[in-house]
Amino acid sequence: MKTTKKVVGPQIQKLMEMPVTARFVLGECSMEIDEILRLGQGSMLELDTKAKDNMKLYINDEEIAKAKSVTVGDKLGAQIMEISSTEKRLKDLTDLE
């Protein structure tokens, strides 16, 4: 039996090497301009997220996953808890609309 190796075309290879922006969002809040202008060192902001809620992972402004915050050594990290399908992620990343 012969095994076939899947060949990746040059367009797909370029796509796989394309840089994207990843953002983890802990939460959001609404503020008036005067509140923003009063912000300073030590200011506290109340987010719409509860302490145990998952963060959201955005790739190029498309939400693709939910994750919980974890510590990795002395750094903050994220563990994926839910993620959209590979097909949906690829469509979201390549959709030009």
Secondary structure, DSSP 8 states (H G I E B T S, - for coil): ---------HHHHHHHT----EEEE-------HHHHHT--TT-----SS-TTS-EEEEETTEEEEEEEEEEETTEEEEEEEEE--HHHHHHHHH---
